[in-house]
Amino acid sequence: MKGGDGTTEDRSPQSDAAEDEPRYEPAPSLGRLMLGLLVFVLAALVVVLGGVYFS
């Protein structure tokens, strides 16, 4: 396409469609998932042991 000043535009219909699609984050890696699970289990253990200790 040519603009009013004689320059060409690099926009294509495909690039417009790609901008409208939602963008998703990649899934977490296995190591990061295991770290989150470990933190959750440790926090649960602290809560349970604290409840046993203070009761």
Summary of the structure (lengths in Angstrom):
residues: 55
radius of gyration: 26.5
end to end distance: 76.3
largest distance: 81.1
contacts: 76
relative contact order: 0.07
helix: 60%
strand: 4%
